[in-house]
Amino acid sequence: MTDPLLELADGLYALPLADFTPARDALVKEHKADKDLAARLKALKKPSLAAWVVNLLVRRDAAQVEQVLEVGAALREAQTNLDGEELRALTRQRRQLTAAVTTRARGLAREEGVKVTPAVADQVEATLTAAMVDEGAARAVRSGLLVAALAATGVGEVDVAPALAAPEALGFTAAEREPEPVGRPELHVVPDPEADAKARHAAQERLEAATSEHEAASVAAAAAATDVEQLQARSLQLQAEVDELRGKIAQLEADLEENDDELSDAEDVRAEADESAAETARAVAAAEAELARLSR
């Protein structure tokens, strides 16, 4: 059975950020008969803006989140298998995907009337990146119960505990939720004297939204271009080092061949010297024997 706290928290963390605290306090009062549950509800923290945006993305566009996590799983497998070519391809895909999904998350937040600054967007993207490179972070993101952004340092596992609403949240999967429908007002054919002004205002909002998305995409493109330049420079450096090592290996092989030739000649000289020494030893022995015979 699902922990009742997680069921209640799932609905709570799906609310607009401004509604979180009053809704949580109302739940505490509603469940005051169960002191343990009420205390656990009271301990639930209001999420940071970045965490709220990620939670919103998980509930509104689960398919995008699953794509992020699938690429992350493939990336971790490539790292385990030391598949360099696949690892490079997946790393490029990771950067492109996290930038695109972050832009999507900003758009969802904007639909809720929440503006996401570049700094908050960076935290959202860092959280998605952490979910890609760390399995525990992936489970934390999928829960939809984040209270803080995640970040992967590249050293050790990501510490997800402080970023979760409750320890039990790890392994929970947030329910998908559609935007709350907005009721249609009764329509009357009445001339609107401010129609032009409203149309201009709406056009201005669309322009601002498109400009914001374009800026985010431009930043992502610039970052990707920088990565490409750095990796190209690194490739040239490594190729130069490889060429230098190949030259050294060729020289060492030539030196080895020359040394082997000299060794063969030296062994021949040694064999001749050994034979000569043996002959002179036999001559000395014969002379000594002859001298001894003549002395008798």
Secondary structure, 3 states (H helix, E strand, C coil): CCCHHHHHHHHHCCCCHHHHHHHHHHHHHHCCCCHHHHHHHHCCCCCCHHHHHHHHHHHHCHHHHHHHHHHHHHHHHHHHHCCHHHHHHHHHHHHHHHHHHHHHHHHHHHHCCCCCCHHHHHHHHHHHHHHHHCHHHHHHHHHCCECCCCCCCCCCCCCCHHHECCHHHCCCCCCCCCCCCCCCCCCCCCCCCCHHHHHHHHHHHHHHHHHHHHHHHHHHHHHHHHHHHHHHHHHHHHHHHHHHHHHHHHHHHHHHHHHHHHHHHHHHHHHHHHHHHHHHHHHHHHHHHHHHHHHC
